[in-house]
Amino acid sequence: MAIFSVYVVNKAGGLIYQLDSYAPRAEAEKTFSYPLDLLLKLHDERVLVAFGQRDGIRGGLGLGAGAGPGPLRNWAGVWVLGHAVLAINGVDVNGKHTADGKEVLEFLGNPANYPVSIRFGRPRLTSNEKLMLASMFHSLFAIGSQLSPEQGSSGIEMLETDTFKLHCFQTLTGIKFVVLADPRQAGIDSLLRKIYEIYSDFALKNPFYSLEMPIRCELFDQNLKLALEVAEKAGTFGPGS
């Protein structure tokens, strides 16, 4: 069981804090000969598999109408569903370059560099994508409240998929605390309220913190990480899950 990430969204829908606690990575590493039987393209400063499939490595870059959230789709209407290049010959890839300075597409386009070992995995969310996702969830939360047949709906409290659950707690002042966790993780309701307590104690009481602005408080970071560790080990802070 694991807690994947924590988001704090202000009442205007702006992302004011985000922490990745644990990121499971479905990665695949294969050795390729020339020519590469996958079509790679540069998108949003990342080298992605645009077309082709091999041993579980698949492409998923194409055009779509409208806008949507990364990594599914960015605001330009480009779908990003496939794998990204994470490492070449054991050297990590950062954006369009390897850690030792080689340009990825240029390196892979040279037959002299083959055979080559490439590690693929899910594209990492960029800071801009996280900001967009927070804003979109804020809008979805409001839509959920408006769709309620009863007055005073709490809005979205949980979204469930086969690989994670999204849990949300909104305070009376409109701040949203969002936790993404393993579907089997218990005690999330209690954890959300613990995070609110940490926010009240170490952000709101910090004389240098301004409301609705990004949270940059060391004590907030430390106590939040400790709370996540306790929640993962114990499963709960009290009643509720």
Secondary structure, DSSP 8 states (H G I E B T S, - for coil): --EEEEEEE-TTS-EEEEEE-------EEEEE-SS-SSEEEEETTEEEEEE-EETTEE--EEE-SS---TTTB-TTSEEE-S-EEEEETTEEEETTEETTS-BHHHHHT-GGG-SEEEEEE-----HHHHHHHHHHHHHHHHHHHHH-SSTT-----EEE-SS-EEEEEE-TTS-EEEEEE-TT---HHHHHHHHHHHHIIIIIT-TT--TTS----HHHHHHHHHHHHHHHHHS-SSS--
